[in-house]
Structures are given as structure tokens and as C-alpha cells.
Amino acid sequence: MFGMEWNNGFTFGFLFALVLGLWAVINILQNDRTGPFGKAVWSVLVMFVPFFGFGAWLLLGPKATKNRIG
């Protein structure tokens, strides 16, 4: 009874997109190199276009934080 929801691929996909989106938004908001407008644009893109927005952020966004560490 408890695991029957997981048989539906849509439920797993939604949960996966939600977790990735929340992780991305938290990282976006914690980034010191991005201004308020950039943070707002990335957050909206990631949350309202989940897989494309997350993929775009993953390829284009975190590079600024990687350069700061090294």
C-alpha cells in the first residue's frame, strides 16, 4: 500500500525534478557573485522550466563558484 505511488513514473519524475530544483535554487541564492536580478532570473527559470532550467544552470551557473574556490 505505501509503495504503490512509486509505480507511476510521473510521480518519481516530479519528485526528482523537485529535489533538483530545490537544490539548485538553494545554491543560486547562496552564490555571492550573482546579483539579485540574476538570482531571481535563475530561480524562476529553474523552478518553472524544471529540467531545462536545471540543465542550463548546471552548465552555465556553477562555474562562477568553482573559480572562487580554486
C-alpha positions as CSV (number, residue, x, y, z in Angstrom):
1,M,0.0,0.0,0.0
2,F,2.7,2.5,0.9
3,G,4.9,1.9,-2.2
4,M,2.2,1.8,-4.8
5,E,2.7,5.5,-5.6
6,W,6.2,4.7,-6.9
7,N,4.8,2.5,-9.7
8,N,3.9,5.7,-11.5
9,G,6.9,7.2,-13.4
10,F,5.3,10.7,-13.3
11,T,5.4,10.7,-9.5
12,F,9.1,9.7,-9.4
13,G,9.9,12.3,-12.2
14,F,8.1,15.0,-10.3
15,L,9.9,14.2,-7.1
16,F,13.3,14.1,-8.8
17,A,12.7,17.5,-10.5
18,L,11.5,19.0,-7.2
19,V,14.6,17.8,-5.3
20,L,17.0,19.0,-8.1
21,G,15.1,22.3,-8.4
22,L,15.3,23.0,-4.7
23,W,19.0,22.1,-4.6
24,A,19.7,24.4,-7.5
25,V,17.7,27.3,-6.0
26,I,19.5,27.0,-2.7
27,N,22.8,27.1,-4.4
28,I,21.7,30.0,-6.6
29,L,20.7,32.0,-3.6
30,Q,23.9,31.3,-1.7
31,N,26.1,32.4,-4.6
32,D,27.9,35.7,-3.7
33,R,29.0,36.5,-7.2
34,T,25.4,36.8,-8.7
35,G,23.4,39.9,-8.2
36,P,19.7,40.0,-7.0
37,F,18.4,40.2,-10.6
38,G,20.5,37.2,-11.7
39,K,19.4,35.2,-8.7
40,A,15.8,35.9,-9.5
41,V,16.1,35.0,-13.2
42,W,17.9,31.8,-12.5
43,S,15.5,30.8,-9.7
44,V,12.4,31.4,-11.9
45,L,14.0,29.5,-14.8
46,V,14.9,26.5,-12.6
47,M,11.5,26.3,-10.9
48,F,9.2,27.0,-13.8
49,V,11.1,25.0,-16.5
50,P,12.5,22.3,-14.3
51,F,14.7,20.0,-16.4
52,F,15.8,22.6,-19.0
53,G,16.3,25.3,-16.3
54,F,18.3,22.9,-14.1
55,G,20.4,21.7,-17.0
56,A,21.1,25.3,-18.2
57,W,22.1,26.3,-14.6
58,L,24.2,23.2,-14.2
59,L,26.2,24.0,-17.4
60,L,26.3,27.8,-17.1
61,G,25.7,28.8,-13.4
62,P,28.1,27.0,-11.0
63,K,31.3,27.9,-13.0
64,A,31.5,31.2,-11.0
65,T,31.5,29.3,-7.7
66,K,34.2,26.8,-8.9
67,N,36.5,29.7,-9.9
68,R,36.2,31.2,-6.4
69,I,37.3,28.0,-4.7
70,G,40.4,27.4,-6.8
